[in-house]
Amino acid sequence: MEIINPTGKHTFSVSTDFLGRQLKIEVNRVGFRATSSVLVSYGDTTILGSVVVSEKPVVQDFFPLSIDYEEKFYASGKISGSKFIKREGRPADEAVLIGRLIDRPIRPLFPKGYRQEVQVVTTVLSLDPAFRPDVVAMLAASSALLNAGVPFDGPIAGLRIGRIGGEFKAFLNQEEREQSDLDLVVAVKDQKVVMVEAGANEVPESVIIEAMHWAVKHIQPALDLQLKLKQQLAVLEKPYELSLPDQEISQKVESWTKEHFKGTDGKIGTRIRGNVIDRKRLTDELRDLMDAEFALALGEGESEAEKIADYEARLKPEYHAAYELAVHHEVRRAIIEDGVRPDGRKLNEVRPLSSQVAILPRVHGSSLFTRGLTQAMNIVTLAPLSYAQVVDTMEVTDGERRYMHHYNAPSYTVGETGRIGSPGRREIGHGYLAERALLPVLPTKEDFPYAIRSVTEIMSQNGSTSMAATCSSCLALMDAGVPLSSPVSGVAMGLMLDGDTPYILTDLMDAEDFAGDMDFKVTGTKKGITALQMDMKVHGLPIDILEKAIKQSHEGRMFILEHMLSVLPKPRPEISPYAPRIEKLMVNPDKIGAIIGKGGETINKITTETGAEIDIEDSGLVTVSGVDPEKIKRAIEWIRGLVEEPEVGKIYQGKVVSIKEFGAFVNIMPGVDGMLHISQISDKRLAKVEDALHLGDEVKVRLDSIDDKGRLSLSMRRIKE
C-alpha cells in the first residue's frame, strides 16, 4: 500500500458490485485535516464526502448539523452558461434540494441532545452523465459520518428508482427518465425506510409500496460496504455529552401539568384541547401560572421580587423547556390513549376547509385556500414561452422550467418578527414539492403555449403549508384557465408510535408534528399519486406502516379534492383578459431561417411593426403573443407568408423585381421569385417587356409550374382559366 498521507496513514478502499456497476469507497487519499473524508466512486461519478466535528458542544437548543451538496461544473466538463459569472456561486435550487435530500434521512439518526457542531460537505468531482449523482452523494455523506467517531446511528443508503414498462430500475439515464412514470428516492437503514421522496404520473398507491420493497431489497450491498469499511478502520467513538432536560425538573413539571391540564370533567388534558388560538392562549396562561408558583417555591431571596428575579435568571429557561416537553407528551398521550387530537379531531379527520378563487382583480389567476389555521394564497401569471427559466447546473440534462412554483412564508405567518430576505432551503423545498405535484397534470406547451409562474404566499401557518400550497396552486391554475388534465389535492400524514403500534394522523398540524414521529406528505388526483415526501424522527419505519399511511391519505385527499371542486369544478374556458394572448403555428423547421432573417432582421421588423412578441422553437413551433388580437393576427399572416410553400395553380399578388429581354421576374412570396415570360404577360404580342411592365409594378400572376430544379413559371394570361 502506498503511503501518501502526511500522517502516515495508508490509502485503501473497499468495493462491491452494486446494481451492475462497481461501488468503491476510498479513504486517506484526500481531506487530511477533516475529521473524516471518503472518496466514493460509482461508474465515472466520483464524490468527496467530508465531515468536520467541533471539539466542544455548542450552547444552543438544537443540533447544529449542516449538510451541503456542492456542484462543480468541471465535473461534467462544463463552464457555467452565465455571460458574467463563470465560477460557482450561490447554490442553484437543484443543489439546495439535493442537500435537503441528504439531510433528511441523516438528521434523525443522531441522539437527542447532541450539540457538537457537525458539518457535512459532499462535492461532486466527476460526473457520469448516465445517471444522477444525488444518491451517491448521500452514500458519501453516510460513510464519512460513520467513520467520524460521532454517535450517528447509520449507515444509510439511497436509491432513485423509476418504472419502465411496469419494471423497476435504479440509476436511470435521461432517456429512461423521460419514459418512466415514477421518480422515487428511498433512503434505507437496515431493513427500514428512513426517507421517501417522489414525483409520479398519477401512479397507484400500490406501485409506490412495491417500489419501496424493491429499494430495500436492492440497497443492502451499499449498506454492507459502509459497515465493512468502518470495521477495517476500527473507528473509535469519540466521547460526548448530551444536553438533556434535568430529570428532576422534568418530573416536577410533568406532575404539575398533569394536574393543571385537567378539564372541568376531571380528565387529563381536556383543559387544553380546542382550536389552535384558544389552545395557545391557555397553554401560555398555564405556563405563566407555573412560573409564578415555582418562582415563589424555588427562587432564592428574602422578598417575592428577589425570588422571582432569581427564578427568571437561573431556572426559568429549563422549566420552560420542560413545560414544552410536557405539552408534547400530553399530545402523544391523548392520541394514543384517548384517540383525540389537540383540537378535538378524530385521527382521520381533516380540519375545516374554506376556499375562494378570483380574489385578486388584475392577476391572471388567484385563490385562497384555508385549512384550519393554515392559509395559502396563490397567484398564477401567464407569459410567452420565452419567459421560461433557463436551468444552468452541473448536470448535462439542463433545460428550461416552463412551470415555476415559488413559495413564500414570512415570519408574520407564525406570529413572530423576523428578517425578510431571499428564500431559504425550506421555502425552496416546499415550492419544489408543490411544483412537482402539479407537473403531471399540466398541458403540453404545444396545447397551451405559455410559461406559467405560480406563487404561494402563505398567510398563516399551523402545519401542512406545502400541501396548502399544492391545493391553492391547483385552484389558481384552474382560475387562470390552464387546462389541467385532472385536479390535484394534497394532505400531510402524521404518526405517533406506541411501541410497535402506529397511530396515523390525517392532516397534520404543528403541535402533532413537534410531538410526533413522521411527516408524510402525499399529493395526487383521483387516479393516483403525483408526489410524495416523507420525513421522520424515528430511526426508520417498516414499509407496512407507510402502506397504512398512504392508504389513509387517499381518503383525506379525496375529501379535500371534493371541497376544491365545489369551489371551482373545472378550469375556466377562457384565460384572464389581462393575460397575454398567444397564438401558435407549426412551420417546417427548414423555414425558421426565413422568419428570423439575416442577423435577425426579419423577425425584428415583424415585432417592431406589429408590436407582437415571437418565440420560435427548433421543432418549428412558433408562438406569437401580445395584448392586441389584431396585432397578433397581422404578425401570424406575415409569418405564414414567409414560410408558405408555392402552390401550382394558385393566384398571387406579386411585384416586378427585375426585367429582362425575355420577361420579368416577379416576387410572389418573401424570398420567392418566379419567371414571367414575355409571351405570358398579355394576349397581345409585345415587342418588349417594358411595353406592359415596369420595375415595382404590382401584378396578379398564376403559378403555372415548378420544374425539377425548383424554378417557378408564372403567367398573367392564364389568370382567367
N, C-alpha and C positions, 0 to 999 in steps of 0.2 A: 504494500500500500504506500502511495506517495504522500509524504508529509508536506503540505503547503500551508497549513495553518500556523501562524507565528506562535501560538500557544502549544504547539506540538501535537495537536490532535490529528488523527488520521481521517482522511475523507473516505467515506464508504457509502454504499447505497443498498437498498432493498428493492426488489421489483417483483411483479406478478402479472399474469395475463388478466386483463380486465375488459370484458366485452369486446374481445378481438384485437385489442392493442396492448402494448406493454405500458404498465403504470410503474413509474420509478420515483422513489424518494431518496434524495441525496442530502447528506449533512456534512458540515465542517469545511465546505469549499468557499463559501462567502458568508458575509454577515458576522465577522469576528466579534464585534462589540455588542451585538444583540444578545438578549437573554437566551433566545433560541431562534434558529433560522433553518429553513429547509428549501431545497430546490425540488419542485415536483414537475415531472415530465410525463406527458401523455400525448402520443403521436408527436407532432412537431411543436406542440404547445409546451412552453416552459414558464413556470410561475415561481417567484420567490415569495415565500411566506416567512415573515419575521415577527417576533414578539419581543417587546421590552416591558419589564415589570419593575415598578418602583420599589425601592428598598423598604420604605415605611408606608403605613396606611395613610390615606388622605382623610382629613376630618370633614366629612360631609355625610348626608343621609341617603346616598345612593351609590351604586357600584360604578366607579369611574372607568368603564370599558369603552374603548373606541376601536372601531373596525373600519378600515379604509381599503377600497379597491382602486388601484392605480392603473389607468390605461396609459400605454406608451405607444404612440403612433409608429415608432420604429419597429415595434413587434410584428407588424404586418407589412413592413416595407412601405409605409405611407408618410407623407408630410401633410400636416393639417391643411385643409382646404381654405382656411381663412386667409384673406389677402394681407391682413395686417398683423396677425399673431400666429407665429409658427411653432412656438413651444407650447407644451401642455400647460393649461392654466386651471381655472376653476373646473372641478369635475363636471362632465356632462351628466344630464339627468340619468342616462343609462348607467353610468358608473356609480352614481348615488344609489340607484335601485339595486345594483348587484351588491354594493356594500351592505345595504339593508338585508338582502337575501342571505348573506353570510352571517350577519349579526344575529338574526332572529333565532336560529337553532342553537347558537353558541351561548348567548347571554344567560338563559335559564339554567345552564349546567354548572354554574358557579354557586357556591353555598351562599345563603342569605347572610348578610352582614360582612361579606368580604369587601374590604375597602382599599386594597392596594391598586394603584393605577396600572391598568393593562392596556397597552396599545398594540393592535394587530394591524399589519400592513401587508397586503397581497399585491405584488407588482407583476404585471404580465410582461415578460421579457421577450418571448417569442410566441407567435400566434399561428396555430394551424387553422387555415381557412375552412377546413372540412367540418368543424363543429364549434359551438360557442364555448368560451373558456370558463364560464362562471362557476360551474360545479367543481372544476379542477382547482380554482382559487379557494373554494370552500374547503376542499380537502387539504390544501396547503395551510390554511389558517388552523384547521383542526390539528394537523400533525405538529405544527410549530408550537401550539399551546400544550399539546400532550407531552412535549419534550422540554417544556419550560419550567417544570417543577411547581406549577401552580395547581390549586385544587379544582381542576377542570375535569368534570365527570364525562369525558369523552372516551373514545373518539366518535366523531360523526362523519358522515359522508353523504353526498347528494347525487341525484340523477335527474337530468332533464329528459323527459320522455315524450315521444309523440306516438301517434297511431295512424298507420297507413294500411288501408285495405283490411281493417279490423285487427292488425297485428301491432303490438307494442315494439318500440325501438328507442334506444338511447343514442345520444350523440348524433343527431340528425344533421345532414348538410342543408344548405339553403334550399335546394330543390325539394328535398324531402319535407322540410318545414312548411313549404308552401302547399304541399299535398296533404299534410296532416290536419286532422280535425281537433287535435289536442296538443297543448303545450304545457306540460305538468312538471314542476320541480318538487321532488320529495327528498327531505333530509331524514336520515335514519340513524338511530343509536341502538346498538344491539339488534333486537327484532322489533323495535318500536319506532313509530313515526314521531319526529320532533318538530317538523315544519312542512307545510304544504303551500304551494302557490301555483295557480294555473290560469290559463286562458283556454277557452274551448268554444267550439262552434256548435252550441246547443247540444252538448253531449249528455246522454242519460247518466243519472247518478250511479248506476251500477257499473258503468265503464270506469268512472273515477276510482271506485273501490278496487276493481280488478287491476288498474294501473298501479295503485299503492302496493298491493300484494306483489306484483311483478317487480316493483322497485326494491322492496325489502329483500326479496329473494336474490336479486342480481347484484345488490350493492355490497354483499358481505365480503368479497375479496378486498375491497378498498378499506374496510374497517380492519380486517385481519392484518393487512400490510402495515398499517399505522401501529398496531399493537406489537407487531414483530420488531419494528424499528425501536420503539420505546424499550422493549426488553433488551435489545442489543446495546442500547445506550446506557442501560442501567440508571435511568433517571432517578435522582433523589428529590423527594418532595421538600420544598423549602418551608421552614416554619412560618406560621401566620397566626394572626389573631382575628377573631370575628367581632364585629361591632353589633352586639345583640342587646335587646332590651333587658334591663335588670329584672330578673325573675321575681324578686320580692315586690318591686313596683308593679310589674305586670299582673301579678296575682291580686294585689291590693286594688288596682283599678278594675280588673275583671270582676271582682266581687262587688265593687261599688256600682258598676254599670248594670250588672245583672239585676240588682235591686231597683235601681232608678229607671231602667228601661221598661219595667213592668207597667202595663196599662191599667186602666180602671177595672179591667176584667181580671186583674191579678196575674196575667200570663206574661212570661218573659218576652220582651221585645216589642209588644204591641204598641207601646207608647211612641216609638219612633218609626212606625210604619205610616205611609201616606204618600202624597205627592212629593216630588223632589224638593220643592221650595220649602214646604212646611217641615219636611223631614230635616233639612239642613238647619233651619231655624231652631228646631227642637234640640238637635244634637249640639249645636253651638251653645244654646242656653244651658243644657245639662253639663257641658264641659266647663262653662263659667261657674256653675254651681259647685262642681267638683273642685275647681281651683280655690274657690272661697273656703270650702270645708277643709281641704288638705293644707292650705296655707296657714290656717289657724292651728291645725293639729301638728304640722311638721315644720313650719317655719321657725327659725331661731330669732329671738329678740324679746324685749320686755313688753313692747306695745304691739297692738294689732298691726299698725302700719309697718313696724320693723319686721314682724313675722311675714307679712305679705311681700315686702320687698325682698326678703331673704329667699322665700319660696320662688318668686319670679326669677331671681337671678341664678339660683342654684338648682332648683328642682323642676321648674315648670316645663322646659323642653322635653325631659324624659317622661314626665307624666302625660304630656300631650301626645307623644309618640305612642305611649301605652294605651291611651284613650282611643286613638285612631285604630290601633290594632284590635282593641275590644269591639269597636264598631264593626270592623271586618269580620270578626269572629261571630258576632250576632247575625250578620248577613248570612254566613255559611250555616250557622245552626238553624236559623229559621227555614232555610231552603231544604236542608237535609231532614230535619226533624218535623217541621210543621208543613212543608210543601208550600210555603208562602214566601214571596219575594218582598224586598223592602217597600215597594209601592203597592203591595197588596195583590199583585197579579199572580195567576197560576203560572206554572213553569213554561207552558207552551203558548202563553198569551202575548199578543203584540200590544204595545202601548196605543192610546188613542191617536187616530190619524186625521189629518186635515190638510187639504191641498188646494192651490189655486193656480191658474195659468193666465197668461196675458196680463200680468200685473204691472208691467212697465210699458208705457205707450210707444216709445220710439225705437226700442230694440227689436231685433228680428224674431226673437222667441224668448219667453221667460216663464218661470214657475216658482212657486213657494211650497215646499214640502215640509210638513211638520209631523213629527212622531214623538209624542210625549213632550219633553223639554228640548229635544234636539230639533233644530230647524235649519233648512238649507234653501237658499235662493239660488237659482241657476239662470244664467243668461247665455243665449246662443247667438253667435254672429256668423253670418254667411258672407263669403268673399270669393272672388275668382280663384281658380286653382293655383295661380302664381303665388298666392299668399300661403301656400303650404310650407311647413317648416322643413328646411334642409337639414338633414341629420349628418353630422360630421363626427364620427367616432373612430376608434382604433380598428374596429371590425370592418371587414371588406364588404359587408352587406348593407352599407349605408344607403339611404334613400330619402324619402320625403314622408313627413307626417301630415296627411291631409286632414285627419281628425285630431284635434288637440283638446285635452281636458285639463284645466287648471283649477287648483283647489286653494282657497284662502281661509284661514281661521285665526283672526286676530285675538289678542288676549281678552278683549271685552266680551268675547263669546263664552268665557268661563267666569266672568265677573271679576277679572283681575286687570291690573295695569301691566303694561309691558311695552317693549320696543317694537315698532313697526318696521320691518325690513324685508329683505328678499326671502323667498320661500325656503324653509328648512327641509331636512330629509323627510320628516313626517308629511309635510304638505306635498312634496313631490311624490311620495309613495301613495298617498291617498288619491291624488289626482290620477296617477297611473292606473290604479286599481279600477276606478270608475271608468276611465277611458277603455280599459281592456274589457270591461263588462258590456260596453255598447258596441265595440268594433264589429262583432259578428253579425249584427243586425242592420248595419248601415248600408245604404245603397252604394253601388259602384259609382265611380266618377263618370263612367260613360252614361249611366242613367241619371245621375244627379251631379253635374259638373261644378261642385262647389268645394272650397276649403271650408271647414267647419271648426269654429272655436267655441267650446263650452266651458264656461267659468262658473264654478260653485263658490258662492260667498256664504260661508257658514255664519248664521245669525245667532245661534245658541247651541251650546254643546252639553250633552248628557249621554254620551256613548253612541256608537254606531254612526258617526258622522260620514264615513266613507260610503256606507250604504244609503244614507240620506242623499249624499251627492249623486249616487247612481240613479236613484228614483227621481230626484228633481231634474237631473240631466235628461232622462228619458222623456219626462213631461215637457220640458222646454224644447227639446228637439222636435217633438210632435207638434208643439205650438208654433214652431218655426216653419212647419210644412215639410220637414225632412221625412221622406217616405221610408220609415223603418219597416223591416220585414216582419218584426214582432216586437212588442213592448217588453221591457226588461225591468225586473224589480230585484231588490237585494235585502238580505237580512243578516244580522250578526248573531251567531250562536255562542252561548257560554257553557261552562261546565263547573260543577262542584263535585269533587271526588271524595267519597267517604269509604276509605279503603279501596276495594275494587268496584264499589258500586257507583255508577255515574248518575249524576242529576244534571240533565241537559236543559239549558235555558234558551228560549226563543226571544230574540230582540233584546240583546244585552245592553244594559245601561252602566254608567260609570261605577257605581257602588259595587255592582256584581263583577265588573271587570277587575277592579282593585282587589277584591276578596277572592276571586275565582282562579281557575286553573287553565282556562283556554279562551281565546278569542278567535272564532272561526267564521269568516265572512263568506257568504255564498250568494252569487247573483245568477240570474237565468231567466228564461222565458217559460212558457207553458211546456215547450218541447224538451228543454234540458238546460244544462249549466253552461254559462258563458265565462265565469271567472270564479276563482277560489283564492282565499288567503287565510292561512291558519298559523297563529302563534300560540305558544303555551308556556306555562310557568313550571310545569312538572317535567320530569326527566323522561319524556316520551310517553306515548299512548298506544295501546293496541288498536289495530285497524277496526275491530268490531265496534269500539266506542265512536270512532269517527264515522263509521257507517250509520250508526244511530243518529248522530248529529246531522248528517247530510239528509237522511230521510225525514227527520223532524223539520229541517229547514224548508223542505218543499211546501209543507202546509203553511208556514209563515210567509213564504214568498208569494204563494197564490192569494193569500188573504190581502197582502199589501197590493198586489197587482190588481185585484178586483177593485180596491179603493181607487187606484190610479185611473183605471178605465172608466170609473163612474164620473171622474172629473173631465177626462178627455178620452173618448172611446177609440179614436184613431187619429193619425196625423192629419193636419189641416190640408185641404186640397190645393190651397194656394199659399205661396210664401208671402211674407210681410211686404206691404207696399214700399217700405223703406229699405228692403234688401235689394241688392243689385240684381237686375235681370240678366240671365245668362242663356244664350242660345248656343247650340253645338252643331257641328257638321263634321263628317269624316271626309278626308281627301286622300288621294293617292300620296303616300309618303314621298314619292319622287317629285311631287309638285310643291313640297314645302319650301323649296328654294325660291320658287316663283312668288310665293306670298311674302317671304322675307325680303327678297331683292338684294342687290349688291350693297354690302355693308349695312343692311337693314333699312335701305332707302324706301322700299315699297311699304313695308309694314309701318314704318314711322309716318309715312304720308297718310296711310289709312287712319291711323289713330289720331293724327293731328286734325285731319279734315272732318272726321266723323265724331270724335270725342269718345269713341268706344275703346275698350281695352281688349287686347287679343292675346291669347295664350295658345301655343302650339306644342303638341307632344310628338315624340318620334313615331308613334303609332299612326299619326295622321289625324288625331283628334284635335279639332280646332274649336276653342270656346271664345265667344265674343260676349263681353259684358258691358253694362252701362246702366244708367238710370233712365235714359230716354229710349223707349222701344223703337222709335223711328230711326235713331242713330245706329242702333244695333242692326236693324233691317238693312240700312244702307251699307254698313260695313260687310255684312254677310253677302249681299249682292255683289259687292266689289270683289270679295274673296272668291266667290263662285265664278266670276268672270275670269279671275286669274288662273283657276285650276280646271276650268271646263275643257273637255276634250272636243275637238272639232267633229261635227256630225254631218255626214254626206246627206245632201238634200235639204239642209236647214238654211233659212234665210238669215243673213247677218247684216247689221248696220256697221259698215266699215269706213275706213278713212284711207285716202290715197296717200301713200308714203314715198312712192318712187315711180318715175315714169321712164320707160324705155321705148325704143323704136317699135318693139313687138307687142307692147302692152303696158300695164301698170301693176305695181304691187300694192295690195290693199291689206291693211291691218284689220283683222276681224275680231281678234281677241288679244288680250295682253300677251305680247311676245309671240304672236302667231300671225304671219303674213301669208297671203295667197296670191297666185298669179292670175290676173285678169287679162286674157289675151285680147288684142285689138279686135279680133273677129267676134268676141263675146260682149263688146261694150254696147253695140247698137245694132238694130236690124238693118240700118243703112251702112253702106261701105264707107269707111273712114280712111282718109289719106294719111292721117297721123293721129296719134292718141290725143294730142292737145286740142284737136277739134271738138272733143267731147269732155275731157277731164283735165283738171289741174291739181297740182300738189295741194293737199289739205282738204280737198273736196270730200264731203260726207256722202256715201253712196250705199245703196242696198245691193247686196250680191248674194248669189246662191252658191253653196259649196257643191261643185259638181262631182269631184273625185279626189282621192288621195292615192298617189302612186306608192310603189313598194319602197321608195326612198323617203316617204313622208311628205312629199311636195303636194301642195294644195292647188287645185284648179278651180277658178271662180267664173261665174257668168252673171251678167246683168240681163242678157237677152232671155234667159230661161226662168226668170223670176215668176212669170205668169203661169208656167206649166204646172 
